[in-house]
Amino acid sequence: MVGEKQKEGERRKREKQEKEENDYSYWNHYATPNSIPKHRSLIIREEEEEEEEAEEEAEEEEEEEEAEEEEEEEAEEEEEEEQRRGGIDRS
């Protein structure tokens, strides 16, 4: 009985190994680059790169908004100064 279980376990190991080898050879010979499953580390790296790009875009947008706000504030200050000068000239 113990011998049968051991033989069964060895047979399963052998079948699993053969299946993995067959799957590997299939992917190497017949698959296109897009159909090959990616290794988890590659997926993680791509996700990190996408996150970094999104963060950079968000920072650029914030900088643009800040620059626009500063330009608006400067324009308002210039208008106020012109109004003050206009008021002084009139009197």
Backbone as JSON, one array per atom type, in Angstrom:
{
  "sequence": "MVGEKQKEGERRKREKQEKEENDYSYWNHYATPNSIPKHRSLIIREEEEEEEEAEEEAEEEEEEEEAEEEEEEEAEEEEEEEQRRGGIDRS",
  "N": [[0.82, -1.19, 0.0], [1.88, 1.3, 0.83], [3.9, 1.46, -1.03], [2.39, 1.63, -3.36], [1.22, 4.16, -3.11], [3.5, 5.71, -3.16], [4.43, 5.18, -5.75], [2.3, 6.22, -7.17], [2.49, 8.94, -6.47], [4.99, 9.54, -7.61], [4.38, 9.12, -10.28], [2.49, 11.13, -10.71], [4.12, 13.4, -10.29], [5.88, 13.09, -12.45], [4.08, 13.28, -14.62], [3.18, 15.9, -14.25], [5.57, 17.32, -14.6], [6.14, 16.65, -17.28], [3.93, 17.83, -18.51], [4.39, 20.55, -17.93], [6.79, 20.91, -19.37], [5.86, 20.43, -21.96], [3.99, 22.49, -22.22], [5.71, 24.68, -22.06], [7.32, 24.31, -24.34], [5.37, 24.59, -26.28], [4.64, 27.3, -26.0], [7.02, 28.49, -26.73], [7.31, 27.78, -29.43], [4.92, 28.26, -30.88], [3.53, 30.48, -30.04], [2.6, 33.95, -30.14], [4.27, 37.06, -29.39], [2.46, 38.64, -27.88], [0.72, 36.8, -26.82], [2.04, 35.32, -24.98], [2.18, 34.54, -21.61], [2.86, 37.0, -19.16], [5.55, 37.39, -16.89], [5.12, 37.8, -13.41], [6.71, 39.8, -12.21], [7.28, 41.48, -14.35], [4.77, 42.48, -14.93], [4.24, 43.89, -12.59], [6.3, 45.81, -12.73], [5.51, 47.23, -15.02], [3.07, 48.28, -14.12], [4.01, 49.95, -12.08], [5.48, 51.79, -13.6], [3.41, 52.96, -15.07], [1.98, 54.17, -12.99], [3.9, 56.02, -12.11], [4.08, 57.65, -14.39], [1.48, 58.68, -14.41], [1.53, 60.13, -12.02], [3.5, 62.03, -12.65], [2.21, 63.4, -14.72], [0.07, 64.47, -13.29], [1.45, 66.17, -11.54], [2.54, 67.97, -13.41], [0.18, 69.12, -14.38], [-0.72, 70.38, -12.04], [1.34, 72.25, -11.69], [0.97, 73.8, -13.98], [-1.58, 74.84, -13.44], [-1.0, 76.33, -11.15], [0.75, 78.2, -12.25], [-1.0, 79.53, -13.98], [-2.77, 80.62, -12.1], [-1.03, 82.36, -10.77], [-0.44, 84.12, -12.87], [-2.99, 85.22, -13.26], [-3.35, 86.5, -10.78], [-1.27, 88.39, -10.91], [-2.17, 89.87, -13.09], [-4.53, 90.93, -12.0], [-3.45, 92.49, -9.94], [-2.02, 94.37, -11.46], [-4.16, 95.62, -12.76], [-5.44, 96.77, -10.55], [-3.44, 98.58, -9.76], [-3.39, 100.22, -12.0], [-5.94, 101.29, -11.81], [-5.68, 102.73, -9.45], [-3.73, 104.59, -10.2], [-5.12, 105.83, -12.19], [-7.15, 107.0, -10.66], [-5.68, 108.79, -9.12], [-4.66, 110.48, -11.09], [-6.98, 111.72, -11.99], [-7.81, 113.32, -9.9]],
  "CA": [[0.0, 0.0, 0.0], [2.78, 2.45, 0.87], [4.59, 1.44, -2.32], [1.45, 2.11, -4.38], [1.09, 5.62, -2.94], [4.75, 6.31, -3.6], [4.44, 5.1, -7.21], [1.29, 7.18, -7.65], [3.08, 10.27, -6.31], [6.05, 9.7, -8.62], [3.71, 9.22, -11.58], [1.9, 12.48, -10.79], [5.23, 14.33, -10.48], [6.37, 12.93, -13.81], [3.06, 13.84, -15.51], [3.2, 17.35, -14.08], [6.79, 17.82, -15.24], [5.96, 16.52, -18.73], [2.96, 18.84, -18.92], [5.08, 21.85, -17.92], [7.72, 20.94, -20.5], [5.07, 20.55, -23.19], [3.44, 23.85, -22.25], [6.82, 25.59, -22.34], [7.72, 24.18, -25.75], [4.29, 25.16, -27.08], [4.74, 28.75, -25.97], [8.22, 28.9, -27.46], [7.24, 27.52, -30.86], [3.7, 28.64, -31.57], [2.87, 31.66, -29.5], [3.05, 35.28, -30.53], [4.73, 37.76, -28.18], [1.35, 39.15, -27.07], [-0.03, 35.73, -26.19], [2.84, 34.68, -23.94], [1.86, 35.13, -20.31], [3.96, 37.78, -18.61], [5.98, 37.07, -15.54], [4.52, 38.73, -12.45], [7.58, 40.95, -11.98], [7.11, 42.39, -15.48], [3.48, 43.13, -14.76], [4.41, 44.86, -11.5], [7.13, 46.9, -13.23], [4.69, 48.04, -15.92], [2.11, 49.03, -13.31], [4.74, 51.03, -11.4], [5.8, 52.81, -14.6], [2.17, 53.67, -15.37], [1.69, 55.02, -11.84], [4.85, 57.14, -12.14], [3.67, 58.54, -15.47], [0.27, 59.37, -13.98], [1.94, 61.11, -11.01], [4.2, 63.12, -13.34], [1.2, 64.19, -15.42], [-0.67, 65.23, -12.28], [2.33, 67.26, -11.09], [2.61, 68.96, -14.48], [-1.1, 69.84, -14.4], [-0.73, 71.27, -10.88], [2.25, 73.36, -11.97], [0.31, 74.66, -14.97], [-2.66, 75.55, -12.75], [-0.38, 77.33, -10.28], [1.27, 79.26, -13.11], [-2.16, 80.29, -14.44], [-3.26, 81.4, -10.97], [-0.09, 83.46, -10.55], [-0.65, 85.09, -13.94], [-4.25, 85.91, -12.98], [-3.11, 87.4, -9.65], [-0.46, 89.5, -11.4], [-3.03, 90.7, -13.93], [-5.42, 91.65, -11.1], [-2.65, 93.52, -9.27], [-1.75, 95.41, -12.44], [-5.41, 96.35, -12.95], [-5.64, 97.6, -9.36], [-2.48, 99.68, -9.81], [-3.84, 101.14, -13.04], [-7.11, 102.0, -11.28], [-5.16, 103.69, -8.47], [-3.08, 105.65, -10.96], [-6.2, 106.56, -12.86], [-7.82, 107.79, -9.64], [-4.78, 109.88, -8.74], [-4.6, 111.41, -12.21], [-8.26, 112.43, -12.11], [-7.99, 114.32, -8.84]],
  "C": [[0.87, 1.26, 0.0], [3.51, 2.57, -0.46], [3.7, 1.96, -3.43], [1.3, 3.63, -4.31], [2.34, 6.32, -3.44], [4.83, 6.3, -5.13], [3.46, 6.1, -7.81], [1.82, 8.6, -7.57], [4.16, 10.54, -7.35], [5.43, 9.88, -10.0], [3.11, 10.62, -11.76], [2.99, 13.54, -11.0], [5.71, 14.31, -11.92], [5.38, 13.54, -14.8], [3.06, 15.37, -15.44], [4.41, 17.96, -14.78], [6.67, 17.76, -16.76], [5.0, 17.59, -19.25], [3.61, 20.22, -18.96], [6.05, 21.98, -19.08], [6.97, 21.12, -21.81], [4.49, 21.95, -23.32], [4.52, 24.85, -22.63], [7.21, 25.52, -23.81], [6.63, 24.75, -26.66], [4.43, 26.67, -27.15], [5.94, 29.23, -26.77], [8.05, 28.78, -28.96], [6.04, 28.13, -31.56], [3.1, 29.97, -31.14], [3.45, 32.94, -30.09], [3.48, 36.01, -29.26], [3.59, 38.25, -27.29], [0.6, 38.04, -26.36], [0.76, 35.02, -25.1], [2.52, 35.33, -22.6], [3.09, 35.83, -19.74], [4.29, 37.29, -17.2], [5.46, 38.16, -14.61], [5.39, 39.97, -12.24], [7.48, 41.96, -13.12], [5.81, 43.16, -15.36], [3.59, 44.22, -13.69], [5.22, 46.06, -11.98], [6.32, 47.82, -14.14], [3.68, 48.88, -15.14], [2.8, 50.19, -12.6], [5.07, 52.15, -12.37], [4.56, 53.63, -14.95], [1.81, 54.62, -14.24], [2.61, 56.25, -11.82], [4.47, 58.15, -13.22], [2.44, 59.35, -15.07], [0.62, 60.45, -12.94], [2.63, 62.31, -11.67], [3.2, 64.02, -14.06], [0.41, 65.05, -14.44], [0.16, 66.4, -11.77], [2.42, 68.36, -12.14], [1.33, 69.79, -14.54], [-1.17, 70.82, -13.23], [0.16, 72.49, -11.12], [1.63, 74.33, -12.97], [-0.79, 75.48, -14.31], [-2.08, 76.65, -11.86], [0.15, 78.5, -11.1], [0.12, 80.14, -13.61], [-2.7, 81.17, -13.32], [-2.34, 82.59, -10.69], [-0.26, 84.54, -11.61], [-1.92, 85.9, -13.71], [-4.06, 86.91, -11.84], [-2.3, 88.61, -10.09], [-1.3, 90.44, -12.25], [-3.97, 91.53, -13.05], [-4.67, 92.78, -10.39], [-2.35, 94.68, -10.21], [-2.99, 96.26, -12.69], [-5.66, 97.28, -11.77], [-4.7, 98.8, -9.37], [-2.9, 100.71, -10.86], [-5.04, 101.94, -12.55], [-6.66, 103.06, -10.27], [-4.52, 104.87, -9.2], [-4.12, 106.5, -11.67], [-6.93, 107.46, -11.89], [-6.98, 108.97, -9.21], [-4.73, 110.93, -9.85], [-5.86, 112.26, -12.31], [-8.38, 113.53, -11.06], [-6.98, 115.38, -8.85]]
}
